[in-house]
Structure formats: structure tokens, C-alpha cells
């Protein structure tokens, strides 16, 4: 890094009155400085798979077994100097002796996996399969390093039974299937300084070696000298092991009228246990301990999915239409949370990542409205003013306190997502249409970055309380989070339900007889559009966004036209 200069024009001119007068300003670091770093990493992945297939009459047997071994070894080093005499030599040796520094580190990772499958099939009528994995991970201590993850599935093609063919011939395909499988997870992600909801954030770190009593480095003055110090950074967990997810699924597939109608229905349940999480909420901070992850969490996830389609034709007109959708919602069965929390604020029994909010109850329109107020707001503000929000006294104690916040039973993720596909074809013309939609989610759309730091959303600015337009519904604008009602109440929550015309494409294919005359085997011209229409109550943000600050690259409305030619 070296200093550099920026020339700016501030409106003045040289003596000739024509040439702009440029002002030179120094930018960048105060003096030349250099950082050099090196890193070596070796990844080794070894694996092997054996397969055995055998068919005896109507019976088919498939067997597979395999092994994977993965190791990663990393070493890194860096050094820093500043106060270079000159920028002519960009090497560390030319740097000054003051404030120089160097650092380095190394880490190793390893996994060993055994896996296999045994499958049985009788006339494509009865199908069964057993799967298994036996995985070992460096993330866990020796005694609990390996985890066994089995799975079974079975299918029955009911439509192949004689009693079905004889009595229900219009249902030409019907299959009942079910499965159970267990999966293990060794990736532990969260922040060391836990706060609610942070386990979902992008900057959560992989928490390795939780079974070790790890140490941190610092500095301390001993006998007048600054020396390197060592301190214990956390309490180890010698019993940490794999997270477990048990997945159950029951499905039904079918076709009617020789395939004109087809359908798929599934119901599923995912039961996660042994979830690795820190017991920091119930342990007082006065202990001074940073606790490791423990296998204490339990979360259930249930839902269903469907897909129904129809294909038909009338002369030269062909068409198909299908509808699909899925619903899912999870529930925290157990994890660590602060004891004594009111029932309406507890996370256990509710959807994960559900937040606490005061219940918005209108706006103080004027001083008379404030004077008639009977609730005590002193726990959250010392001065009520016109344009401030009213809150609901949820616990009925006559005071507005943090205990009046409720935990929502929704989060940023929709519980239902679905789509509608339409395909039409008439002679050489074709048309495809895709609608998609979602419901069940909500997003906080607030003014966290409005005011001195940035602009306001138009809907909040235009509807705001003012002296000239006193409102009993919309509050005064805030400068970021400088007011008690700036962000943590239900006024700012908006539904993310939407229906969107995601894609439309119209095409025309040149008849083959014409193309052959000019040496073309196929020619198709088309025009298409993406994100053409959106129906949603959310206007400021894209309803597909899950970022409360709107830091989300907006989806573009795109119109395309093209030509595909095959010679």
C-alpha cells in the first residue's frame, strides 16, 4: 500500500479563467506499508465403490458398498512492515523496524466414511431397499467420533395386482411408497457471542474441536516487558457427538386415463435431535464461561407436498397444466432458554427464528390523546410525544414493559409455496406460462438505516405523522433506532404472501418441409418475459426477499427474444 493523490475541482479556475484549478489531496495510508502472506493447503480424497447385481427369475438383487477418506492439511504465514524509506523496493527487508509484525497458523481436518445399499425388486411390483452410512469426523472425540445412519424404503405398485387391473382399470398406475432414514450432521455453526437468531446469520463460524479446552493468545507486561500470554478460552465438552435427523415419508403416485391425469402426494416429518447448541441462556453470564456446544436441541418439522397434472389434445391443439405446492412448518421441542420467561415469550413450542415484538396499538395523535393515556410507559421511554406509538399491555399490569412483548408464530420463511404450469401448442406455435407464489411468512420492514444515514421508504415518509397531518395510525419518522418504537413492534411487520407471473414464453417453429428447402433442420423463434407481474401487499421490498434491511439484489423484469437454428 502506498500513498496516492486525488485531484479535485472545487469550482475555481486558473488566471486564464478557462482552465479548472485542481486541488491536490493526499489519500491512502500515511506511509508505504507491505503485507506478505503465503498459504499451503493439501486436500486428499480417496474412495472406492463395489457393486454386485444379480437377477434370478423375477427377483433382482443389487448390493453396493463403498468407502471415502478425506484429509485437509493447511499451513499459513503472514508478515507486515511499514515505514519504508522508498517505494522502489517492495520487499519486507526494506521496511522499518518499528511496528513490524508476523503471524501464522495451521489446521487439519479428516473424515472417514463407510456406506452401502442393498436393494430387492420383485417384478417391479414389490420394491425394498436398505441403506447405511458409518461416518467418522474430526469434529468429535475418539469415543463418539463415529455415527451410524441407516435407512429403509419400500414401494408397492398396487396397479400391478390382478385385483386392481380387474376392478379399477382407469387407474393404470398406482404406487404406494414409504421411507425412513437417519442422517448425521457434524457441521456446528454459530457465533461465540450468542444472541437470539444469530445461528442463522451468514457470519456464523464453524465451531471445531469443541471437545478440546482451547486456548487463546494475548499479551501481558511482566517485569516491565511485554510478553506473550496464554489463557483458557472455553470449557470443553468431552461428550459432543453427531446431530441426528430422522426423516419419515409416505407417498402415493398415480396416473389415470392412460396418463392424461397424473398425481403425486407426500406427507413427511423430520425429527432432529442431538442438535449442537450452547447452554448460554440458562447459565448466568456472571460465571464468565464460554460454553461449548452440547447435544441438547430438538426440532420437529412436518409438512406435505403435491403435484397434479393433466394432459390433453383436441385436433392440432395440445395442452398440459399442472399444479404443485408444499407446506412445511417446524417447531422447537427443546433448546436452552432463559428460565422464568413468560409463556408467551418462550421459544419452545414455536417456530424457529421467531422474534419478540410489542403489539402495535395505534399512535398518540396529540397532547390530549397522551393526557388520556392510563398506561405507564416509563420502562421504555421517559417522554411521550404526539406521533409516538401506542403499545398493547399484553400482561395487563398497567405498564408497558419488555414483558409485554410476544413471540410471533411466524418467521421470514413462507410455510406454503406453490406453482402453476401451463403449456399450450397449436400446430407450430407454443406457449408456456409459469405462476409461482408463497404464503405464511412475514418480514420486518423498518427504518434501521433511515435518517441521518440514508433515505426513508416512500410509504413511511408519505404516511408519517406531522403537525399538519396528525395521524392516529402512522408514527413520526425516526432517525435509525433513536425512538422506542423504531423497529421492535408489529407495525413494521408485513406479509410476504405473493403471486408472481414468473415466466411466459411464446414461440414459433418453422415447418420441417420449409426448413429442408433452405438447408435448416430446425428453426424456432421465441419471445419470453420473466417477473412480469407481481401481486403482493408488500410494495417496498421484493416479497421473495428475507433481508429486513432490503439488502437484497432486486429481481429484474426481463424481456427476451431469440432465434434457435439447427443445421
N, C-alpha and C positions, 0 to 999 in steps of 0.2 A: 504494500500500500504506500502510495506517495501522495504528497500534497498536490493539488491542482488548482487552476484558476478559472473562474467563471466571469465572463464579461457581460454586463447588463446595461441596458439603455434605460435611463430614468427620465427621458423626455427632453434632455438638454442637447444642444448642438455645439459643434466647434465654431471658431470665429467666422468661418465662411457662411454660417447659417444654414448649411445644407448637410454636412457630414454629422451623423449622430455621434454624440460624445459617450464613449463606452467607459464604464467604471469597472475596474478590476477588483475582484474579491476572491480571497483565498478559501478553498474548500478542501474537504477531506481531512486526513489526520494531521496533527500538528507537526509531525516529522516522519521521515520514512520508517517503516517497520515491516518485518517479514515473519511469516509463519510458514514453516515447512512441516509436512506430515507424510507419513507412509503407513500403509496397512496391507497386511498379507492375510489372505483367507483361503483355506483349503476345504472344499466340500467333496466328500466321498460318499457315493451311493452305490451299494451293491445289492443285487436282488436276483432271485431265481424263482421260477414257477414250473410246476409239474402238472400235466393234465392227463386224465385217463377217461376214455369214453367207451362204453360197451352197450350194445343192443342185443337183447335176447328175445326173439319173438316180438311181442307187443310191449316189452319192458325196455326202458332206456335208463342207463345209469351214467352219471357224469361226476367225476371226482377231480378236484383241483386243490393243490397245496402250494404255498409259497413262503418266501422269507425276504425281508428287506432289512438292510443295515445302513444307517446314515450317521456320519460323523461330520462335524464342522469345527475347525480349529482356526482361531483368529488371533493375530497379534497386531498392535498398532503403536505408533510413536509420533510425537509432535514436539516441535521446539519453536521458541519465539524470541526475537530480539528487536530492539528499536534503537534510536539514536545513531543511525548510520551517518558517517562522515559525508558520504556521497551516494547517489542512487546509481552510480556507474557499475558497482559490483553488487549483484543481487544474491549474495551468499551470506549465511549466518556468520561466518568468520569476520565479515566486515562490519558487523553490528557492535553496538556499545556493550559495556559490561553491566550497566545498571538495568534493573527491572527485566532481566532476561529470565526465561522460564522454559521448562520442558515437562513433558508428561507422557504417559504411555499406559498400556493395559493389554490384557489378553483374556479370552474366554473360550470355552469349549462346550459343545453340545453333542449329544448322541442319542439315538433311538434304535431299538431293535424290535422288529415286528414279525410275528408268525401269523399266517392266515390261511383259510381254506374254505372249501364248499363241497357239499355232497348233494346231488340232485337226482330225483327219481321222477319218471314220467311214464304213465300207462295210457297209451292210445290218445295222447293229448286230452284225456278226459280227467285223469287224476294227476295232479302235479304237487310235488313236495320238495322242499329244499331246506338244508341246514347249513348255516354259515357260522364262522367263528373267527375271532382275532385274539391274539395274545400279544399285547404290546408292552414294551418296556421303555421308560423315559427317564432321562437325566434329571427331570424336574422333581423327582421323588426319591426318598431314601431307599436304601437297599432292600429293606424288609417289605416295602409296599410299592416297589418300583414297577411291577408288572400287574396288568389288569386284563381280565378275561371278558370278552364281549361276544356273546353268542347271539344267534338269531334264527328264527324258523319262519317259513311261509308255506302256505298250502293253497291250492286252487282246485275248483271243481267246475268243469264245463257241463252244466246241467243240461244244456241243449243237445248234448251227445247221448243222453239217456233215451232209450226207446219210449218210455212212458211220456217223455216231453215231446218227442217228434210226433207221436201219435195223437196227442191231445192239444198241444199248443204249437201248431206248425207255423203260425205267422210270426212267432218269436224265433227266428232262425239262429240266433246266437245269444247265449246267456251264461255268464261265468260269475261264480261267487269266489271271492278270494279273501284271505286274511293273513296277517303277519304280525310278528312281534320281534323286535330287535333291540339289542343294547349297544350303546355307543359310549366310548370313554373320551374325556377331554383333559388334556394336560396343559393347555394354554391358560394361564392365570393373568388376567389384565385388570388393573385398576390403578388408582393413584395412591401413593403412600399417605398423603394427607387427605383422608376420606372426607367427602361431603356428599350429601344426597344427590344421586343422579350422575355422579362423576364416572361410575363404572361404564357408562355408555359413551363417554366422550372420546374423541379421536386421539387425544394426547395421553390416554392411559398407557401405562408401561407394563411390559411383560415382567412378572414377578418371579424371578428364577431363584432356585436354591433356598426355598422357604424353610427347609429343614436344617439349614446352617445358621449358626449365630454369627451373622456377618458383621464386619467392622468397617468403620469409616475413618478417613484420614483428616486430620486438622493440624493446627499449629498452636504452639504454646511457648511462653517465654520461661526458660529455666536458666538460672544463673546469668541473667542478662542476655541470653542468646535465644533466638527464635528457632525452636526445634520442631520436628515432625511429631505429631501425637496420634494416638490410636484410641478409638472408642467403640463400644458395642452399639450397633445401630438398630438392632431389633432382637426380639425374643424368638428363638427358633420353634418350629413345630416338627417334632420328630415323627409324627404320625400322618403327615399330609399324604394324600393319595389321589387317585383319579376321580374326577367328576363323572357321574353316571347319568345317562339319558335312556329311559325305557320308552320305546315307540310302539304304539299299538295302532293297527289299521284294519278296517273292514270295508271291502269294496264290492260293487256289483257293476258289471259291464254287460251291455246288451245291444242287439240290433233287431229291428222289426221290419217286416215287409221287404225282405231281401236287401237290407241295408239302407233303405230310404230314411229310416229313423235310427239313430244311434245314441247311446247314453252311457254315462259313467257317473257313479255316485260313490263317494268315500266319506267315512267318518273316521276321525283319528284322535288319538290322545298321546301327548308327550309328557312323561313324568320325569322331571330332572331332580336328582338327589345328589348328596355329597358335593353340592356346589361350593367352590372355594371362595370364602369371603372372610373379611376381617371382623373380629368381635370388638369393634371400637365404639359402638353406640351404648352398650350396657356397661362398659368398663370406664370408670371415671378418668378424665384426662389428667387428674392430679397424680396418677400413677407414673406418668412420664414415659409410658411404654408405647412403642410402635409394634403392634401385634402382627404376627404373620397370618396368612390365610389359613382357615380351618374348613373342614368339610361339613359345614353346618346348614347350608341353604337347601331349600326345597321349593320348586316351582312347577305347577301343572299348566299345561296348555292343551286346550280342547278345540275342536272345530269340525267343519265339514266342507266338502268340495263337490261340485257337479259340473257336468258338461252335457248338453243336449243339442243334437243337430238333426237337420232334415235336408235331404237332397231330392230334387225333383226335376222334371223336364216336361215341356209341352211343345212338341214340334222342334223348331230351331231354338227355342228359348229354354235355357238351363239355369238352374238356380240352386243355391245352398245357403243355409242360415244356421248358425249355432249360437248358443248362449252358454256362458260359463261363469262361474263365480265361486267364491270361497269365503268362509267365515272362520275366524280364529280369535281366541281371547285367552290370555294367561292369567294366572292367579298365584300370588306368593303364598306358599303354605307355611314357610318358616324362614326367617333370617334374623340377624341380630338387629334389634332396635331398642331405643331408649325405654327403660321401664317407667311406668306411670303415665305414659302418653294417653290422652283421651281416646276412646274407641274410634271416634270419627277422624282421628289423625293417624291411626296406625296403618302401616303398610301391609301387614299380614292380612291375607284375605282379599287383597285388592290387586289390580293390575300393576305390573312393574313400571317403574318410572312415573308413577302418578304423583303429582306435586300438590303442595298445600297452598290454598288460596282463601282470602277473605271473600265473603259473599257480597258483591256489589248491590247496593240498595238505593240507588239514586244519587242526586247531587244537591248540596245546600245551595238553594237558588239565591238567597240574600241573607242579610243580617237577621231579619225576622225569622227566617227558617232556622238559623243557628240558635236563636234565642228560645225557640220552642222545642229544641232538641233535649231529650231526657237521658241520653246515654253519655257515659263518661269515656272520652277519647284520650285521656291523659297518658295512657300507656303507650300510645303510638304517635301522638302529636301534642304539643303544648299550646297550639294556637289554631283554632278552626277559622277558616275564612270562606267567604262566598266563592263558589266554584269547586270547593273540596268535595270529595266523595263521601257518601254515607255507606256504612257497613252494617250488616245484619248481626245482631247479638245472638250468635248461634247457641251458646251455652246458657243464655238467659240470666246472667248475673248482673245485668245493668251496666256492664263495662265492655268496651271494645279492647280486647287483649289478644295476644297471639293464640290463646286457646280457642278463639272464635274462627280460626282457620279450619277449613275442612279439606280432607284429602279427596281429590277427584277420583272417579272410577273410569277415567279415560286418560290416554296419553297421546303422543303425537302420531302414533301409528294407527291407521284405519283398521277396523275389525272386519269389514267386508270389502272385497274387491271383486270386480266382475267385468265382463266384456260382451259385446255383441258383434259377431262377424257376419257379413252379408256378401255373397258372391253371385253375380249375375253375368250371363253370357247369352248374346243373341248373334248368331252367325259369327262374324268376325269381330264383333265388339264385346268387350268385357269390362266389368265394373266391380271393384272391391271396396267395401266400406268397413271400418272398424270404429266402434264406440267403446270407450272404457270408462269406468267410474269407481268410486270408493266412498265409503261412509264409515262413521263410528269414531273418527279421530277429531282432535281439536288442537289448535296451536295458539300460543300466546303471541299476540301481535301488539307490541308495546313501543314505548318511546325510549328504550335503553340508550340509543345512540342518536337522540334528537335534542336540539337545543344549541348550546354553545359548540358542540362537537359536530352537528350535522342537521340536515333538514328534517321537517316533520312530514309524516304521511299526510296526504291531502285530506283524507276522510276525517282525521283527528283535528286538523287545522280548521277546516271549514265548519265543523260541528262544535268547536270548542266553546266553553263558557266565556263570555266577555261582559263588561259593564253594559255595553249597548245591547247585547243579546244574552241576557241571563237565562241559563238553561237548567232545568231540573233533571236532565238526562245525561248530558255530556260535561266532563270536568274542564277546569282550566288546563292549559298545556303546561308541561313540566320541562325542566332542564335536566335531561337524563333521569336520574333517580333521586332528585332532590326533594320529592314530596312523598308522604307516607303512602299515597295511592298510585305511585308511579308505575308499578308493574305487578304486584302480587295479589291481584284480585280478579274476580270473574268477569269484570267489564272488558278486560283485554283478551279474553278467550274467544276464539272464532272457530266455527265448524269448518273442517276441511272436506266436507262432502262435496262431490263434484261429479259431473258427467262431461266427458270430452269427446268431441269428434277427432279421434287421433289420426286417422289416415283415410284418404279417399284416393283411388286411382282409377282412371278411365283410359282404356287402351283400344287400339285397332290393329289387327294383324292382317297383313296383305295376303290375299288368297294365294295358295301354292301355285296354281296354274299361271298366274300373272308373274309371280316371282321367278319361276323357272325360265320364262322367256327372256329375262334380263340377267340371268345367272345368280339369282339370290334364292337360297333355300328357305330363309325365314326373315321377315321384316315386321317389326312391331313398333308403333309409335304410341306414346303414352303421355299423359299429364297427371300429376299427383299433387296432393297437398297434405301437410302434416300440421296438427294442432290448429285446425281451422276454427273450431268453436268450443267454448268452454262455458258450462252452466254451473255457477257456484255463487254462494253468498260472500265468499272471500274475494275481495276485489284488489287489495293492495299486493298480496303475495300470490304466487302460484300455489294452488291447493295441494300439489304434489310435494311441495317443499316441507321439510321438517325442521328448518332453522328459524328460531324465534327472532333473529336479528335481520332476516331477509338476506343473509349472506349465502345466496344460492344462485347459481348461474341460470338465468331465466330460459325456459324452453322457447325456441323460436317458432314462429309461424312461417312455414316454408312452402313455396310453390315450385314444382319441378316440371320440366318437360324433357322428353328424351326419345332417342331412337335406338333400337337394338336390331342389328343386322347380322345374319349368319350367311356366309357364302358357301 
